[in-house]
Amino acid sequence: MSESNQKSERKKSAPKIVAEKNEEAMIGGIIEGSPDSIGVAVVRLACGCRKMAAINKEGEAASKVIMYRDSASSICDLCKEDNGAFSRVTEQFIHWDGEPPTEAEQKRIEAKIFGTYGNA
C-alpha cells in the first residue's frame, strides 16, 4: 500500500472524538450563553486543562475562550504562564449542537478554528 493510501486509510478509521461526561455540563453552559452558536470547540491539553469556546456557522468565536481544569479551583500554573500552548494540545474537536452542518461545512469550520496542522 502506498504512503498516501495509508494516510487516507488512517483518516477514515480515526475514531471520532466526543465530549467526556465531565465536559458536557461546561459545553451546555457555553451553548446556553451563546445563542448564535452551532457548537463548542474543545481543546484538551496534556496537563489536564481544557480550553473551550462557542463557535458560529461562519467558524468564528461566539463566546470568550474558557479555560478550566476538572476538580480544580483554577487552571494549572503552566497554563497560567503560556495560556495553554499549542505544543501541549493532545486532542481537539467540535461538539456540534443539534443537527451538525454538512461534512464539507464541518471540515471548513474545523480548519478555520483549529488550522490545518497535520492534515496535509
VMD Tcl script that builds the backbone (N, CA, C; Angstrom):
set m [mol new atoms 360]
animate dup $m
set s [atomselect $m all]
$s set {name element resname resid chain x y z} {
  {N N MET 1 A 0.851 -1.175 0.000}
  {CA C MET 1 A 0.000 0.000 0.000}
  {C C MET 1 A 0.894 1.235 0.000}
  {N N SER 2 A 0.591 2.205 -0.868}
  {CA C SER 2 A 1.413 3.411 -0.936}
  {C C SER 2 A 1.219 4.255 0.310}
  {N N GLU 3 A 2.148 5.180 0.530}
  {CA C GLU 3 A 2.087 6.028 1.731}
  {C C GLU 3 A 0.822 6.880 1.739}
  {N N SER 4 A 0.407 7.428 0.572}
  {CA C SER 4 A -0.798 8.259 0.529}
  {C C SER 4 A -2.048 7.429 0.818}
  {N N ASN 5 A -2.069 6.179 0.353}
  {CA C ASN 5 A -3.206 5.308 0.668}
  {C C ASN 5 A -3.253 4.977 2.150}
  {N N GLN 6 A -2.085 4.786 2.770}
  {CA C GLN 6 A -2.042 4.513 4.202}
  {C C GLN 6 A -2.562 5.705 4.989}
  {N N LYS 7 A -2.193 6.918 4.572}
  {CA C LYS 7 A -2.670 8.123 5.262}
  {C C LYS 7 A -4.177 8.253 5.148}
  {N N SER 8 A -4.723 7.999 3.951}
  {CA C SER 8 A -6.170 8.124 3.793}
  {C C SER 8 A -6.902 7.044 4.572}
  {N N GLU 9 A -6.309 5.849 4.683}
  {CA C GLU 9 A -6.903 4.788 5.496}
  {C C GLU 9 A -6.952 5.191 6.966}
  {N N ARG 10 A -5.859 5.791 7.459}
  {CA C ARG 10 A -5.832 6.221 8.853}
  {C C ARG 10 A -6.869 7.293 9.102}
  {N N LYS 11 A -7.031 8.222 8.168}
  {CA C LYS 11 A -8.028 9.281 8.337}
  {C C LYS 11 A -9.429 8.695 8.406}
  {N N LYS 12 A -9.725 7.723 7.562}
  {CA C LYS 12 A -11.049 7.112 7.541}
  {C C LYS 12 A -11.316 6.335 8.824}
  {N N SER 13 A -10.293 5.668 9.350}
  {CA C SER 13 A -10.503 4.806 10.505}
  {C C SER 13 A -10.265 5.517 11.837}
  {N N ALA 14 A -9.863 6.785 11.805}
  {CA C ALA 14 A -9.618 7.519 13.045}
  {C C ALA 14 A -10.928 7.669 13.810}
  {N N PRO 15 A -10.925 7.303 15.088}
  {CA C PRO 15 A -12.163 7.410 15.869}
  {C C PRO 15 A -12.543 8.870 16.082}
  {N N LYS 16 A -13.830 9.126 16.067}
  {CA C LYS 16 A -14.323 10.479 16.294}
  {C C LYS 16 A -14.213 10.788 17.788}
  {N N ILE 17 A -13.678 11.946 18.091}
  {CA C ILE 17 A -13.525 12.352 19.490}
  {C C ILE 17 A -14.847 12.959 19.944}
  {N N VAL 18 A -15.308 12.567 21.113}
  {CA C VAL 18 A -16.555 13.096 21.655}
  {C C VAL 18 A -16.313 13.663 23.044}
  {N N ALA 19 A -17.239 14.490 23.487}
  {CA C ALA 19 A -17.138 15.102 24.807}
  {C C ALA 19 A -17.238 14.048 25.892}
  {N N GLU 20 A -16.401 14.204 26.898}
  {CA C GLU 20 A -16.466 13.338 28.060}
  {C C GLU 20 A -17.597 13.821 28.959}
  {N N LYS 21 A -18.072 12.943 29.820}
  {CA C LYS 21 A -19.177 13.269 30.717}
  {C C LYS 21 A -18.888 14.547 31.503}
  {N N ASN 22 A -17.658 14.689 32.002}
  {CA C ASN 22 A -17.321 15.855 32.817}
  {C C ASN 22 A -17.216 17.141 31.993}
  {N N GLU 23 A -17.174 17.056 30.670}
  {CA C GLU 23 A -17.127 18.243 29.811}
  {C C GLU 23 A -18.518 18.700 29.380}
  {N N GLU 24 A -19.482 17.800 29.432}
  {CA C GLU 24 A -20.806 18.086 28.896}
  {C C GLU 24 A -21.516 19.250 29.587}
  {N N ALA 25 A -21.392 19.365 30.893}
  {CA C ALA 25 A -22.052 20.466 31.608}
  {C C ALA 25 A -21.465 21.809 31.189}
  {N N MET 26 A -20.145 21.869 31.063}
  {CA C MET 26 A -19.492 23.100 30.627}
  {C C MET 26 A -19.918 23.458 29.201}
  {N N ILE 27 A -19.952 22.467 28.328}
  {CA C ILE 27 A -20.386 22.690 26.944}
  {C C ILE 27 A -21.817 23.216 26.920}
  {N N GLY 28 A -22.699 22.602 27.714}
  {CA C GLY 28 A -24.093 23.048 27.775}
  {C C GLY 28 A -24.207 24.487 28.229}
  {N N GLY 29 A -23.427 24.869 29.233}
  {CA C GLY 29 A -23.447 26.248 29.718}
  {C C GLY 29 A -22.941 27.229 28.685}
  {N N ILE 30 A -21.909 26.851 27.956}
  {CA C ILE 30 A -21.357 27.731 26.913}
  {C C ILE 30 A -22.382 27.927 25.801}
  {N N ILE 31 A -23.023 26.849 25.381}
  {CA C ILE 31 A -24.036 26.934 24.325}
  {C C ILE 31 A -25.217 27.785 24.787}
  {N N GLU 32 A -25.651 27.578 26.014}
  {CA C GLU 32 A -26.782 28.345 26.558}
  {C C GLU 32 A -26.476 29.846 26.574}
  {N N GLY 33 A -25.240 30.208 26.862}
  {CA C GLY 33 A -24.856 31.613 26.918}
  {C C GLY 33 A -24.477 32.213 25.580}
  {N N SER 34 A -24.564 31.432 24.525}
  {CA C SER 34 A -24.165 31.887 23.191}
  {C C SER 34 A -25.241 31.522 22.178}
  {N N PRO 35 A -26.281 32.346 22.052}
  {CA C PRO 35 A -27.420 31.995 21.196}
  {C C PRO 35 A -27.082 31.815 19.710}
  {N N ASP 36 A -25.984 32.409 19.237}
  {CA C ASP 36 A -25.600 32.272 17.829}
  {C C ASP 36 A -24.744 31.045 17.565}
  {N N SER 37 A -24.438 30.273 18.605}
  {CA C SER 37 A -23.505 29.159 18.440}
  {C C SER 37 A -24.153 27.957 17.762}
  {N N ILE 38 A -23.307 27.216 17.044}
  {CA C ILE 38 A -23.738 25.935 16.455}
  {C C ILE 38 A -22.958 24.786 17.074}
  {N N GLY 39 A -22.030 25.138 17.963}
  {CA C GLY 39 A -21.225 24.125 18.617}
  {C C GLY 39 A -20.176 24.751 19.503}
  {N N VAL 40 A -19.372 23.892 20.115}
  {CA C VAL 40 A -18.306 24.339 21.012}
  {C C VAL 40 A -17.010 23.652 20.599}
  {N N ALA 41 A -15.973 24.462 20.383}
  {CA C ALA 41 A -14.641 23.927 20.116}
  {C C ALA 41 A -14.026 23.534 21.448}
  {N N VAL 42 A -13.502 22.319 21.520}
  {CA C VAL 42 A -12.903 21.796 22.745}
  {C C VAL 42 A -11.449 21.433 22.452}
  {N N VAL 43 A -10.546 21.944 23.290}
  {CA C VAL 43 A -9.123 21.640 23.164}
  {C C VAL 43 A -8.679 21.037 24.485}
  {N N ARG 44 A -8.146 19.825 24.420}
  {CA C ARG 44 A -7.639 19.144 25.614}
  {C C ARG 44 A -6.118 19.267 25.635}
  {N N LEU 45 A -5.589 19.649 26.783}
  {CA C LEU 45 A -4.155 19.828 26.937}
  {C C LEU 45 A -3.550 18.684 27.742}
  {N N ALA 46 A -2.273 18.435 27.541}
  {CA C ALA 46 A -1.574 17.340 28.214}
  {C C ALA 46 A -1.622 17.466 29.732}
  {N N CYS 47 A -1.724 18.672 30.244}
  {CA C CYS 47 A -1.736 18.903 31.692}
  {C C CYS 47 A -3.082 18.573 32.325}
  {N N GLY 48 A -4.125 18.367 31.502}
  {CA C GLY 48 A -5.456 18.083 32.019}
  {C C GLY 48 A -6.392 19.275 31.940}
  {N N CYS 49 A -5.869 20.444 31.626}
  {CA C CYS 49 A -6.712 21.625 31.460}
  {C C CYS 49 A -7.452 21.529 30.123}
  {N N ARG 50 A -8.535 22.288 30.020}
  {CA C ARG 50 A -9.350 22.341 28.800}
  {C C ARG 50 A -9.549 23.791 28.394}
  {N N LYS 51 A -9.617 24.015 27.077}
  {CA C LYS 51 A -9.991 25.313 26.528}
  {C C LYS 51 A -11.240 25.079 25.695}
  {N N MET 52 A -12.253 25.922 25.865}
  {CA C MET 52 A -13.496 25.776 25.116}
  {C C MET 52 A -14.010 27.143 24.706}
  {N N ALA 53 A -14.683 27.184 23.557}
  {CA C ALA 53 A -15.340 28.399 23.101}
  {C C ALA 53 A -16.463 28.021 22.148}
  {N N ALA 54 A -17.557 28.766 22.216}
  {CA C ALA 54 A -18.656 28.561 21.278}
  {C C ALA 54 A -18.214 29.066 19.910}
  {N N ILE 55 A -18.743 28.439 18.865}
  {CA C ILE 55 A -18.454 28.873 17.501}
  {C C ILE 55 A -19.762 29.082 16.750}
  {N N ASN 56 A -19.741 30.000 15.780}
  {CA C ASN 56 A -20.938 30.234 14.978}
  {C C ASN 56 A -20.803 29.558 13.617}
  {N N LYS 57 A -21.817 29.691 12.778}
  {CA C LYS 57 A -21.824 28.975 11.499}
  {C C LYS 57 A -20.752 29.456 10.524}
  {N N GLU 58 A -20.180 30.637 10.765}
  {CA C GLU 58 A -19.086 31.126 9.933}
  {C C GLU 58 A -17.728 30.613 10.407}
  {N N GLY 59 A -17.698 29.929 11.554}
  {CA C GLY 59 A -16.444 29.433 12.093}
  {C C GLY 59 A -15.716 30.475 12.925}
  {N N GLU 60 A -16.461 31.450 13.400}
  {CA C GLU 60 A -15.900 32.494 14.261}
  {C C GLU 60 A -16.286 32.198 15.711}
  {N N ALA 61 A -15.516 32.739 16.638}
  {CA C ALA 61 A -15.838 32.575 18.057}
  {C C ALA 61 A -17.163 33.268 18.361}
  {N N ALA 62 A -18.025 32.578 19.096}
  {CA C ALA 62 A -19.317 33.130 19.502}
  {C C ALA 62 A -19.354 33.328 21.012}
  {N N SER 63 A -18.199 33.148 21.663}
  {CA C SER 63 A -18.069 33.376 23.100}
  {C C SER 63 A -16.597 33.621 23.403}
  {N N LYS 64 A -16.325 33.965 24.634}
  {CA C LYS 64 A -14.935 34.061 25.068}
  {C C LYS 64 A -14.389 32.646 25.222}
  {N N VAL 65 A -13.072 32.525 25.153}
  {CA C VAL 65 A -12.423 31.240 25.411}
  {C C VAL 65 A -12.428 31.013 26.919}
  {N N ILE 66 A -12.883 29.841 27.315}
  {CA C ILE 66 A -12.949 29.482 28.727}
  {C C ILE 66 A -11.920 28.389 28.971}
  {N N MET 67 A -11.091 28.584 29.983}
  {CA C MET 67 A -10.129 27.559 30.377}
  {C C MET 67 A -10.525 27.041 31.747}
  {N N TYR 68 A -10.464 25.738 31.909}
  {CA C TYR 68 A -10.776 25.150 33.206}
  {C C TYR 68 A -10.056 23.826 33.354}
  {N N ARG 69 A -10.063 23.323 34.569}
  {CA C ARG 69 A -9.489 22.014 34.876}
  {C C ARG 69 A -10.466 21.306 35.804}
  {N N ASP 70 A -10.820 20.077 35.459}
  {CA C ASP 70 A -11.769 19.302 36.270}
  {C C ASP 70 A -11.282 19.168 37.705}
  {N N SER 71 A -12.204 19.295 38.620}
  {CA C SER 71 A -11.938 19.095 40.052}
  {C C SER 71 A -10.812 19.976 40.583}
  {N N ALA 72 A -10.631 21.144 40.012}
  {CA C ALA 72 A -9.592 22.063 40.481}
  {C C ALA 72 A -10.185 23.462 40.595}
  {N N SER 73 A -9.637 24.253 41.505}
  {CA C SER 73 A -10.154 25.602 41.684}
  {C C SER 73 A -9.682 26.547 40.581}
  {N N SER 74 A -8.588 26.196 39.893}
  {CA C SER 74 A -8.147 27.005 38.759}
  {C C SER 74 A -7.300 26.153 37.818}
  {N N ILE 75 A -6.929 26.738 36.699}
  {CA C ILE 75 A -6.082 26.041 35.742}
  {C C ILE 75 A -4.681 25.873 36.318}
  {N N CYS 76 A -3.864 25.043 35.700}
  {CA C CYS 76 A -2.520 24.765 36.209}
  {C C CYS 76 A -1.590 25.968 36.013}
  {N N ASP 77 A -0.480 25.963 36.724}
  {CA C ASP 77 A 0.488 27.054 36.652}
  {C C ASP 77 A 1.066 27.208 35.246}
  {N N LEU 78 A 1.285 26.107 34.544}
  {CA C LEU 78 A 1.835 26.177 33.191}
  {C C LEU 78 A 0.862 26.888 32.249}
  {N N CYS 79 A -0.428 26.572 32.366}
  {CA C CYS 79 A -1.427 27.243 31.530}
  {C C CYS 79 A -1.544 28.728 31.887}
  {N N LYS 80 A -1.349 29.049 33.160}
  {CA C LYS 80 A -1.354 30.455 33.563}
  {C C LYS 80 A -0.207 31.208 32.882}
  {N N GLU 81 A 0.921 30.521 32.688}
  {CA C GLU 81 A 2.082 31.129 32.037}
  {C C GLU 81 A 1.923 31.235 30.529}
  {N N ASP 82 A 1.504 30.135 29.883}
  {CA C ASP 82 A 1.510 30.128 28.410}
  {C C ASP 82 A 0.117 30.074 27.767}
  {N N ASN 83 A -0.937 30.205 28.568}
  {CA C ASN 83 A -2.318 30.236 28.080}
  {C C ASN 83 A -2.684 28.974 27.288}
  {N N GLY 84 A -2.132 27.845 27.691}
  {CA C GLY 84 A -2.466 26.583 27.027}
  {C C GLY 84 A -1.836 26.477 25.646}
  {N N ALA 85 A -0.528 26.470 25.600}
  {CA C ALA 85 A 0.213 26.488 24.339}
  {C C ALA 85 A -0.163 25.333 23.412}
  {N N PHE 86 A -0.122 25.613 22.123}
  {CA C PHE 86 A -0.459 24.635 21.092}
  {C C PHE 86 A 0.387 23.369 21.210}
  {N N SER 87 A 1.627 23.512 21.612}
  {CA C SER 87 A 2.522 22.355 21.696}
  {C C SER 87 A 2.060 21.327 22.724}
  {N N ARG 88 A 1.162 21.714 23.620}
  {CA C ARG 88 A 0.681 20.787 24.654}
  {C C ARG 88 A -0.714 20.250 24.361}
  {N N VAL 89 A -1.257 20.548 23.195}
  {CA C VAL 89 A -2.584 20.049 22.815}
  {C C VAL 89 A -2.495 18.553 22.536}
  {N N THR 90 A -3.405 17.796 23.163}
  {CA C THR 90 A -3.452 16.351 22.916}
  {C C THR 90 A -4.615 15.969 22.009}
  {N N GLU 91 A -5.735 16.675 22.126}
  {CA C GLU 91 A -6.915 16.408 21.291}
  {C C GLU 91 A -7.686 17.700 21.108}
  {N N GLN 92 A -8.365 17.785 19.976}
  {CA C GLN 92 A -9.243 18.925 19.720}
  {C C GLN 92 A -10.391 18.470 18.829}
  {N N PHE 93 A -11.556 19.009 19.083}
  {CA C PHE 93 A -12.732 18.630 18.307}
  {C C PHE 93 A -13.812 19.679 18.505}
  {N N ILE 94 A -14.867 19.572 17.704}
  {CA C ILE 94 A -16.030 20.444 17.864}
  {C C ILE 94 A -17.201 19.580 18.286}
  {N N HIS 95 A -17.834 19.983 19.375}
  {CA C HIS 95 A -19.065 19.339 19.840}
  {C C HIS 95 A -20.202 20.124 19.183}
  {N N TRP 96 A -20.879 19.521 18.215}
  {CA C TRP 96 A -21.936 20.205 17.471}
  {C C TRP 96 A -23.219 20.210 18.287}
  {N N ASP 97 A -23.905 21.323 18.294}
  {CA C ASP 97 A -25.174 21.468 19.000}
  {C C ASP 97 A -26.302 21.174 18.026}
  {N N GLY 98 A -27.109 20.176 18.319}
  {CA C GLY 98 A -28.212 19.825 17.432}
  {C C GLY 98 A -27.708 19.144 16.175}
  {N N GLU 99 A -28.363 19.406 15.071}
  {CA C GLU 99 A -28.004 18.814 13.787}
  {C C GLU 99 A -26.701 19.434 13.282}
  {N N PRO 100 A -25.662 18.627 13.085}
  {CA C PRO 100 A -24.393 19.195 12.616}
  {C C PRO 100 A -24.500 19.656 11.163}
  {N N PRO 101 A -23.640 20.588 10.761}
  {CA C PRO 101 A -23.628 21.015 9.357}
  {C C PRO 101 A -23.158 19.863 8.459}
  {N N THR 102 A -23.189 20.089 7.158}
  {CA C THR 102 A -22.721 19.069 6.221}
  {C C THR 102 A -21.253 18.748 6.500}
  {N N GLU 103 A -20.811 17.615 6.006}
  {CA C GLU 103 A -19.417 17.188 6.195}
  {C C GLU 103 A -18.451 18.252 5.664}
  {N N ALA 104 A -18.758 18.817 4.505}
  {CA C ALA 104 A -17.891 19.845 3.916}
  {C C ALA 104 A -17.839 21.088 4.809}
  {N N GLU 105 A -18.981 21.504 5.332}
  {CA C GLU 105 A -19.027 22.666 6.234}
  {C C GLU 105 A -18.281 22.384 7.529}
  {N N GLN 106 A -18.427 21.169 8.057}
  {CA C GLN 106 A -17.693 20.794 9.272}
  {C C GLN 106 A -16.196 20.916 9.045}
  {N N LYS 107 A -15.712 20.396 7.918}
  {CA C LYS 107 A -14.280 20.460 7.604}
  {C C LYS 107 A -13.816 21.904 7.459}
  {N N ARG 108 A -14.618 22.746 6.816}
  {CA C ARG 108 A -14.264 24.157 6.626}
  {C C ARG 108 A -14.166 24.857 7.973}
  {N N ILE 109 A -15.149 24.637 8.838}
  {CA C ILE 109 A -15.173 25.280 10.155}
  {C C ILE 109 A -14.021 24.759 11.015}
  {N N GLU 110 A -13.799 23.447 11.015}
  {CA C GLU 110 A -12.700 22.874 11.799}
  {C C GLU 110 A -11.356 23.436 11.358}
  {N N ALA 111 A -11.149 23.579 10.049}
  {CA C ALA 111 A -9.891 24.137 9.536}
  {C C ALA 111 A -9.733 25.593 9.973}
  {N N LYS 112 A -10.822 26.328 9.978}
  {CA C LYS 112 A -10.762 27.728 10.376}
  {C C LYS 112 A -10.479 27.857 11.875}
  {N N ILE 113 A -11.083 26.999 12.689}
  {CA C ILE 113 A -10.924 27.060 14.139}
  {C C ILE 113 A -9.573 26.505 14.570}
  {N N PHE 114 A -9.208 25.326 14.092}
  {CA C PHE 114 A -8.019 24.636 14.559}
  {C C PHE 114 A -6.810 24.762 13.632}
  {N N GLY 115 A -7.019 25.224 12.418}
  {CA C GLY 115 A -5.943 25.257 11.442}
  {C C GLY 115 A -5.863 23.915 10.745}
  {N N THR 116 A -4.860 23.749 9.916}
  {CA C THR 116 A -4.743 22.529 9.135}
  {C C THR 116 A -3.488 21.754 9.466}
  {N N TYR 117 A -2.871 22.031 10.586}
  {CA C TYR 117 A -1.644 21.346 11.006}
  {C C TYR 117 A -1.857 19.846 11.049}
  {N N GLY 118 A -1.004 19.113 10.360}
  {CA C GLY 118 A -1.071 17.643 10.392}
  {C C GLY 118 A -2.148 17.037 9.524}
  {N N ASN 119 A -2.903 17.844 8.807}
  {CA C ASN 119 A -3.984 17.310 7.972}
  {C C ASN 119 A -3.583 17.222 6.514}
  {N N ALA 120 A -2.345 17.509 6.192}
  {CA C ALA 120 A -1.917 17.518 4.789}
  {C C ALA 120 A -1.697 16.109 4.284}
}
mol reanalyze $m
mol bondsrecalc $m
mol representation Tube
mol addrep $m
